[in-house]
């Protein structure tokens, strides 16, 4: 018996072709995971991927009836309610257990929640590093870092497809906040273009720092959760306990402790929208800062 894990992606070489990676996990006294195939996909639809997957099993002389589990990311092609790869596989293998990728699911839920924040914050975290591509600007930043007596660190650039990489990037901006204010003040003086003025304005807005603190503290919780399930060991049996821990950890940031504690035995049924259980604004935890003003100054 075995389980199959799959990932489809667009190759980064000159061919730019859809490819599908198949990893097979099986037990022979210990848990093993091996790359079964890295196949080129002529048809990246649910039907095409299912056919390709079953053909690979057949060519490898692996009976499909021996497959007990299937896992992939949570896109509609793989796990949609209708006509997805998982649905098609279950028609072929009725006993098959299908499991969505834990890390991908948490990534999507987190990015969806942060869509409620002003979009300008994510734009800010992505735009700041773009100003330090040249050595001259990096050297200027180092001078301001030395003046402010902070660590000489580069400004990190977030990944385009890995949304949770915003966390270390936002943390680095907070670390370098004072040198950045000095850098962009100098930049606006010598070159008052729209981009420099926009970033300086955001750096001077007190709510920018609050949003970044919030981004760092919450995304760190999700990154730790994801890191647990990026282990080489099978940890599905720990999923529920880790989800409960994450839910309670987030809830305690803005819900009354008495309400959270009363839901400990059924944490997954906790109501995150129960306004009667909300903490006063002054007590809501967003990292090293607390919210003191019920006013949002940044435009969405």
N, C-alpha and C positions, 0 to 999 in steps of 0.2 A: 504494500500500500504506500501511496505517496501523495504529496500535495504539490500544486504547481503555483508558482508566483510569476507574474508577467508584467512587463512594462513596455509600452510602445513609445517611440520617440523619433524625432527628425534628426538624422545624422548631421554632424557639423563639418564633415569633409566636403569635397567638391561635388560629390554625387547628390547631396541633399535629398536622400531617400528615406521613406518611412521604414523603420526597423522595429522588430519585436524581440525583446530578450526574454527567454524562458529559463527560470531557475526551478529545479526540482528538489524537493526536500523529502528525505526518506529515512527510515529507521532500520539499522542493521546491528543493533546492540548499542548504538549511540546515534544521535541525530546528525544527519549529513545534509549539506546543501551544495549542489553543484550546478554550474551553468550547463543547461541542456543544449541550447541553441541560441544563436543570434541571427535571426532570420530577416531577410528583406521582405517587406510587405508590399505586394503589388496592389492589394485592395485593403485599405485601412478601415473599412466598414465593419460592423459587428459580424456580419455574415462572412466577410473575407478573413477576419482575424480568427474566427472560430474554426473555419475550414483549415487555415494554415496551422493552427495549434494542433488540431486532431491529426492532420497529415504528418506533422513532426513526430507525434507519439507513435503513429503507425510505422513510419520509416525507422524509428529507433527500437522497434519491436517491444513497445511498452503498451500493455493492454489498457485501454481507457477506463475499463471497469475497475481497475486498481486505484484510480485517482479518487481520493476521499476529500480533498480540499482544493479550493481555488481562491487566490487573492490577487488583487490588482488595485490600481488607483480608482478614484470614485467618479470618473467621467461617465457621461451617459452611454458612451460606446461600450464601456465595460460593465457598468452596473445600473443602467437605466431600467425602468420598470417594464418597458416593452422592447423586445427585439434587441437586447444587449447580449454581449458575449456570455455573461453569467447565466442569463435566462436560457440561451441556446444550449449551453453546456448542461444545465439541469434537465433539459429535455432529453439529451443524450445519456446523461448519467444521473438518474433520479436521486440517488443517495448522496450526491455531492454537496458538501458544505461550502458555501461561498462567504468570504470575509473581505470587507473593504479594508484598504490600507489605513491603519490607525493614524499614522503620521499625516497622511494626506487629508484625512477627515478633520483632524484638529487644525491643520493649516487652513482649510477652507472655512471652518467655523470662525476662526480667529480673524481672518481677512474680511469676512462678511460683517462681523461685529464692528471692526474698525472702520468700515465704510460709513458709520454714523459720525465719525470724527470729521472735522474740516479736512478736505482733500489737500489743502495747502500744506499741511504738516508733512505728509508723505512726499509731496513735491519738494519741500524744503530739504528733507533728509537726502533726497536723491540729487538735488541740484548743487548743494554745497560742495561735495567732493569734485564736481566737474570743474571747479575754479582752480584746482591744484594739480593740473596735468603737467604744467611746465616747471622746470627746476627753479626758475627765478621766483615764482610765487611760493614754491615750497620753502625756499631759503628765507623769504620775507616772513612767512608764517613761523619758521623756527626762531627768528629774532623776537617775535612777539611772545612765543612760548617761553623763551629764556627770560624775557622781561617780566612775565607773569609768574615765573617759577613753577611751571607745570611740566609734566613729562613730555619729551620730544616724541610725539606720536603722529603718524599720518592720519588724515581724515579718511575713514573707510567708505567704500562705495558699495551699496547694497546690490545683491544679485537681481537680475531682471525676472527670473522665474521662481526664486525662492523668497517669498514674501517675508518669512520670519527672520531673514538676515537683516531686516530693519533694526532689530534689537541692538546688536553690537554697534551698528552705525550710529544710532541715536545716542547710545551710551558714550561713544567717542566724542560726539558733538558736545554733549554735556560736560565731558572732561575738559574739552578745549574751548569752552564757551567764551571766556574772557579774551584769550588770544584771537578768537574769530571775530569778536566785536571790534578789536583794535585793527585787525587785518582789513575788514570790510569798511571801517571808518576811513582808513587810509586809502582803500581802493576807490571809494566814492569821491574822495577829495581829488585824486589824480585822474580818475576815469568815471565820472558820474553817469554811467549807463543804467538802463532800467533794471538789469539783472542784479548788479551790485547794490543798487538802492533798495530793491525788493528784499534781498537777503538781510541787509542791515536793518531794515524796518522790522523784519520778523525777529531778528536777534534782540532787538530792543523792546519787543512786545513781551511783557511778563508772562503772558499766557503761553507763549511758545515753549518756555522752559517747563511749565506745568504739563503741557501735552507730551513733551519729550520724556519727562519723568514717568508719566503714566504709561507711555508706550514701552519704556524700558522695563518697568516692574511687572507689567502684565505679560509682555512677550517673553520675558525670562521664564515665567512659569510654564508657558507653552513649549519653549525650547527644551526645558528640563524634562517635560513630559515626553516630547518627541525623542529626546536622546535615549530615554529608557527603552523605547521600542525600536531603536536602531541597533540594538545589540545583536550579536551573532547567535545568541541563544533564543529559543522559542519562549516567548513570555506572554502568550495569549491569556494564560491563566491569571496573570497579574493585571489585565486590562481594566476590569471593573474596579478594583481597589484603587488604581491610579487615576481613573476617571473621577471617582468619588472624591479623592484627595484634591484633585484639581478644582472640582466644582466648589468644595467647601473653602478652599484657599481663596478663590475668587469672590465667593459670597461674603466672606468675612471682611473684604475691603469696603463694602458699602451697605451690608445688612447688619442689623443688630445681632450681637452675639447670642442673646437669649433665644432669638428666632432660629438662628443657624443651629445652635445646640439642640433645640427641640426637634430638629429634622435629621439628626445624626443617623438614626436607624433607617431612614428612607431618603437619603440625601439627593438621589436622582429625581425625586418628586418635589424637591424644593422649588418654590415659586420665585423666580428672579424678578418678577414684576410686582411683587407685593409691596405697594407703596407704604403700607402701615409699618412694614419692617425696615424701611430705609433709615440709615443713620442720618443725623443732621449733616448739612453740607460741610460744616466745619470739621466734622469727624471722619469724612470719607478719605480713605487712604489711597494716595496715588504715587507712593514711593517716598522720597525724602521730603516731599512737600505735601501740604494739605490744602484743600480748596477753601479759600476764604471769601470768594466773591461769586455770587450766583449770576454772573454776567459772562457771556461768551463774546470776546472782542474780535476773534478771527472769523472772517467770512468763509462760508462753505463754498 
